[in-house]
């Protein structure tokens, strides 16, 4: 029987445990998940201490601990030593940002990808490849000896992002998300912790959740990850690595200073952790800064992908992996892919070595400037972050409305944007902000229609 009487005792959660469902910890975990989904436990709610819950339910503390661990690995809970266990602010956020169904007449400003102006030239290049005499070889597995010139191509691309790796470090992946999954699968075990910005790429969140890896938010200073906070996480949270998007960070659009890149690299070297540097957006910048990998080449896994600068369907990424991590990452990529598509690899490589990539980037930047000028016109009275060549913006909301609530309002009016909760890590308090994709609408007129709707909603707050 419970030691204490709980009749009038204040508790944030008083679950009803079905002791006929075994094991008990999974039964309790399912009850916790259900109460979160049904709104009985709101985001940010502090759960009772585990011993208190155990006493209330008349079960072992270890059973409560295991149930909380299950929900923590699902991203439903966030535990902080000395502070307690909380319902994560992003517990109810839709993890996947590309829903299968798009309602008719919906203006898409949620998913991030470049404009379609370069699709025609890409198709032309693809037709030329398919018309060549030996095109049939591109429908087979890729051959190891064929990768030599592709590695040289990868280096050319990475140099544009401020990093020049050795050829032997290059591995290939079917897109940046695929690379992130392989890196985490190869270097981490279930229950390991990885540091990340308080708001980060949603694909990292879904992958970490799938693999049972916990994301630890690293606090910011001056709008970017604090190296002292990273050091604290290494010492107190025992993180194995950290994930960074130094250029045009999604969702906040921030570009990290060179000094902070150098400081974070130094911390990683001193603490022996690895860095995953996601260079998906580095080609959107007008002024290229040195990659974090250039300051810690033996500790940084650098990813250069094509979907945000050329076309989302061009699933090709290049990964520079230091020797210490190369074997497990290579094995993970093989298990995920067997090999990359030779057709996509050759298409991407020819675009890079022919100089077409530079032309495509200029074209995208010109288009982005035009679209961002329109956004600035409608949102001049609000705080909206992002540079003139970026393909998404980070809008701070007036008043007290949350990002998820404004997302719902916009959706009702026919515009899809994404609230900060979708990008929030652990128990970090979400910003009252939304991310807007400026290049997703098919035309400038459609973008303007979306901005009119959003402006009207903002004026009513």
N, C-alpha and C positions, 0 to 999 in steps of 0.2 A: 504493500500500500504506500501511497505517497507520504513523505515525511511531513509536508506542510498542507494546510487547507488552502484551496484555491478558489473558494466560493466568491469572495470579494477581492481577490488578489488581482492587481492590474498586470495584464500581460498583453503584448501586442499580437500574439498568436496563440490560440488554444485549439490545437488540432484534435480531430477525432480519429484515432488510429484503429484500423481494422486488423486486429491481431490474428485473424484467420488467413490473411494473405502473407505468405512467406517469400523471401526473408523480410523481417520487420523493417529494416532500414530502407528497402525499396518501396514498401508500402507507405512509409512516412515521406519519402522523397516524392512519390506520386501525389500525395495529399498536399505537400508544399507547392508543387508545380501547379496543381489544379487551383489552389487558392490564389496564387499569383495571377493565373490566366483569367480567373473569374472576378478579379478586382477586390478580393477580400484582403489581400496584402498588397499595398500600393508601393510603387518604386520609392526607395529611400527609407522604407520602414526598417527599424532596427529589431531584429528577432530577439526573443528572450535568451539569456545565457543557456548554453547546452545542458548544464547540470539542472537548471530550473525546468527546462523542457522534459528532461529525463525523469525528474521527480513528478512533474505533472502527469506524464503518461505512464509512470511506473515501469520504466524500462531502463536498460543500461545506458550510461552516457556514451559509450562507444557506438551504440546503435544510432543515436542522434547525430553523433559526429560523422558517421559514414553517410547518413542521409544528406546532411548538409554538404558533404564533399561531392556527392553525386550532383546536386543542384548547382554547386559552385562551378563544377567543370562544364555544366551546360550553359553557364553564363547567367543563371538566375540569381545567384547570390554573390556577394563580394565580402570577403573576410579580411579585416585589418588587425594585426596584432596590437592589443591594447585598446582597441576601439569597439570591437565586436563584429557581428555578422549582420549585413544589411541586404535587403532586396535590391538588386542592381537596378540602376535607373534605365538601363537598356534592356531589361528583362523581356518586355513585351514588344520591343522593336522588331520589325520585319527584318530578318537577317539577310535576305537576298534582295538586291536592288534591281533585279531584272525580272519582274513578274511575267508569268506566261501569258496572261491575258491583258490586252490593252483595250480599254473601253473605246468605242467609236467616238471620234471628235475630241479625244483627249490630246492636249498639248503636252508633249513629253519634254520636261525640263528636269528630270530626275537622273536618269542614266547619263553618264559622262562619256562622250566620244567626239571626235573631230567632225567637221562638216564633210559633206560628201563630194566636194568639188574635185578631189583627186581620184575618185573612184574610176572615172573614165580612163585616164592614163594608166591606172593600175590594171584595168581589164585589158587594155591594149598590150601592155607588157606581158600579161599572162597568156594572151593569144599567141604572141610571138614565140613564147617558150613552148607552147603546146604544138606549134606548127613545125618545130625542129625535128630532124630525123630520129634522134634518140630520145624523144619525149617519153617513150614508154618506160624508161628506167625510173622516171619520177613517180611512178605508181607502185614501186617496190619499196622495200626497206632501204633506209639510207645506208650507204657504205662507209666504213670507217675512213678509208683513204680519201673519200670525197670531202671530208670535213676540214681538210687543211686550209683551203682557200676560204671556206666559210668562217673559220676562226679569224683569219685576217680581216674579213669583213666585219666581224663582231668588234674587233679592236677599233676599226675605223668609226663605228657607231659610238663606242664607249668614249673615244677621245673627244667626241662632240659634247659629252657630258662631263668632261673634266677628269677623266681617268684613263690611264694607259696600262692595261694589264699585260702579262706574259701570255703568249698563245696557248701554252699548255694548261693554263687555268680555265680555259673556256669550255663550258658545257652548253647544251642546247635544250630548249624547253618549248612546249606548245603553249606559249603565252606566259605573261608575268604571274598570273594567279596560279598556274600550274607549277611555276618555279617556287613560289612561296610555299605551296603545299609540300613539295618535295624536300625543300630545305628543312622545314619543321619536322617532317616525318623522318628524315635522315639523321637529324641532330638532336631531337628531343624525345623524351619518353612521356607516357601518360602521367600527368600531374606536374610536369615541369612548368617553370614560369618564364615568361618572356616580357621584357619591358616594351612599352609603346607610349605614344603621345596620348593625353587624356581623351582626345578625339582622333580617330585614326581610320584608315581604309577598312571598309566593312568586310572586304574579302579576307583580310587577316583574321577578323573576328570569327567568321564562319568556319575557316580552316582550323583555327585554334580550338573552337568548340568541338568540331568533328574529331580532332585528334586527342581531346582531353587535355589540352595545354592551357594554362591560365595566363591571361594577359594582365600585367601589372601597370597601371597608369603612372607615368613619370611626370612629376609636376613641371610646370613651365616657369621660365623667368624671361621677361621681355618678349613674350609671345612665342618662345621656342624652348625645346627641351633643355632643362637645366643640368649641367654636368655634375653639380653637387648632388642633385636629386638622384641622378643615375648612380652615383657612388653609394648613396644611402640604400638604394634598391639592391645593389650588388651585395652589400654587407648585411642588410636586414631581411631582404626578401629572397635572397639566394637565386636571383635570376640567372639564366644561362646565356641569354643574349638580349639584343634590343633591335627593334624594327624602326627604321627611319625613312621618311620621305623628305629629303632636304629641299628639293625644288618644287615650288607650286604644290605645297602640301595639300592633300585632300583629307578633310573637307575645307580647311581654313584658308587655303591659298598662300600661306606664308612661305617665304624662301629664307632658309637658315643662313645666318651670317657665317663668314669664313672662320672667324674666331671661335664660334660655338662648334662648328664642325671639327675644328682642330682639338678643342677641349673634350668633346665627346669621344673622339678617336683615342685620345690619351687615356681617358678613363677606361675604355675597353681594353686597351693594351695592358694597363696596370692591373686590372681585375681579371684578365684572362677570359673575357666573354666575347662572343661573336656579335657582329653587326650585320643585319640584313639591310642593305641600302637599296631602296626601290627607286630606280631612275625613270619611272614611267612618264614623268612629266618634265624631265630636264630639258627636252628640246623645245618646250614652250617658252622658255626663258629667253630674253633678249641678251642678257649678260650672263655668260656661263661662269660659274664659280667652281673651284676645285671640289671634286667629289670627296666625301668622307673617306672613301676607300683609298684615296691618295695619301691620307695621313696615317692610315692603319691598314696597309695592304695585306698583312698576314692575319688580320682578324675580321676583314670585311668581305661579305659575299655581295657582289654588286649585280643588280638585275637591270638589263636594258631591254625594253620591250617595244613593240611597234603599234599596238592597238590604239594608243592615245595620240599618236603622231601621224599615222597613215590611215588605217582602217581597223575597226574592231574585229572584223572577221579574219584579219591577217594574224593568225595565232602563231607568232614566232617571237621567242625571247632568247637572249644570250645571257649566260650567267658566268661571271668570273668567280671562281671558288678557290680560296687559298688551299695549299697542300694539306694542311691539318684537317680540313673538312671535306676534301674532294671525294674520297672513296665512299663515305656514307651518302653524300648528296648524289653522286653518280649512280649508286645502286637504287636510290629512291626514284630518281628520274627514269631509270630503266624500268622499274616495276610499274610506274605510272604510265609510261609512254611506249616502251620498247624502243621507239625512235621517234624523232620528229618527222613531220611530213616533208619529204624531199621537195615536193612542189612548192610548199610555202617557204621552205628554206632558200630555194633558188630564187624565187620571186623577190623575197626580201633582200637577198644579197645583191641581186642585179640592180635593184632600185638604189641601194646604198653606193655601190662602186661606180655606177654610171653617172652619179651626180644628180640624179632625179630627186633624191631625198631632199637635198637642199632646196630645190625648186618647190617641192611639195610643202616644205616647212614654211617658206616665204608665202605661198598661197594661203595656207592655213592661218598664218599670222595676220595677213591682210584681212581675211574674212573675220577672224576673231576681233580685230580692232573695230571693224564696222559694227559688229554685234554688241561689243562692249560699250561702244559709244551710245548705242540705242538704250542699253540697260542704264547707263549713267544718266541719261536724259530723264528717264522715268523715276529713278531712285535717287535723284540728287539731294533729296531732303532726308535721306536715311543713310546709315552706315553700312556700306556694302564693299567688302574687301575683294581684292583680285586685281591682277595687272591687265593691261590692255591687250595682251596676246594670250591670256588664259582662256580656257574653254569652260570654266565654271567660276561661280562667285559664292561668297559666304556672306549672307545677309543677316545682320543683327536686327532682332525684332524690337519694336517699341512696346512700351507698356509692360504687362506681366504675362503675356501669352507665351506658352511653350512652343518649341519647334514642332513637336508632334501635333499639337492642336492646330497650329497654323498650316501644317501639311494637310491635315484633314479638311480645313476650310478651303484651301486651294483646290483640293481634289474634288470637293463638292461643286466648285465653279469650273471644273474641267482642266485644271493645270496640275501636273504631277511634279512636285519638288520633294526634297527629303529633309526632315527635321534632324536636329543635332543628335537626338536620342539614338538614331541608327548608327552613329559613329562613336558613341560614348563607350569608354572602356571601364569595366568594373563598376565601382561605386562612385566614380567621379561624377560630380553634378553636371548635367548637360548644359551647354550654353543655350541661351534663348536665341536660337539662330536656325537658319535653313541653308542648305546648299542648292544652288540653281545651276543647271547646265545651260550654257548660252548657245551652244552649237547643236544641241539635240533637235530643236525645232527644224523642220525641213527647209523653211524659207524665212527670210527676214520679216515678212509680213506675219507669219505665224508666231515668231518670237515677239513681235510688237503686240499682237493680240494677247499673248500670255502676260506680257508686262503690264498691259492695261488692267487686266484682271487682278494681278498681284498688287498693283498700285492702289486700286479701289479698296481692296481688302485691308491694306496697310493704313489707308486714310481713315478707316472705320474703327481702328483699334484705339 
